[in-house]
Amino acid sequence: MPPGQSKVELYAALRRDAREGMSNRALERKYRVGWRTVQKALSSAWPQPREPYAPRRSKLDPFKPVIDQMLLADLDVPRKQRHTVVRI
């Protein structure tokens, strides 16, 4: 896809050239796209919107109850005896 060209413009150009008789492989080479993009452009005039990613879980999720317990216990001890971030 050339810089500055939107996906809608690309789809329109692919459909226009396909109507004029260009083969799918020639379209791939001319516009430097894959065969899936050519198939999607020929099947629908509008590109499908991107699907949002599923939220990722934190690596700390299994340990959060333990960390919370440590921090609650630290509220009762003197400041110098509390757990540091590195130690947790």
KAVEN-V511101 format. One record per helix or strand. SS is the DSSP state (@ for helix, = for strand). FROM is the first residue (numbers start at 1). TO is the last residue. Records with the same first field share a line. If there is no record, write none. Layout:
SS = FROM-TO, FROM-TO
//
This chain:
@ = 7-19, 24-31, 35-43, 61-74, 79-81
//
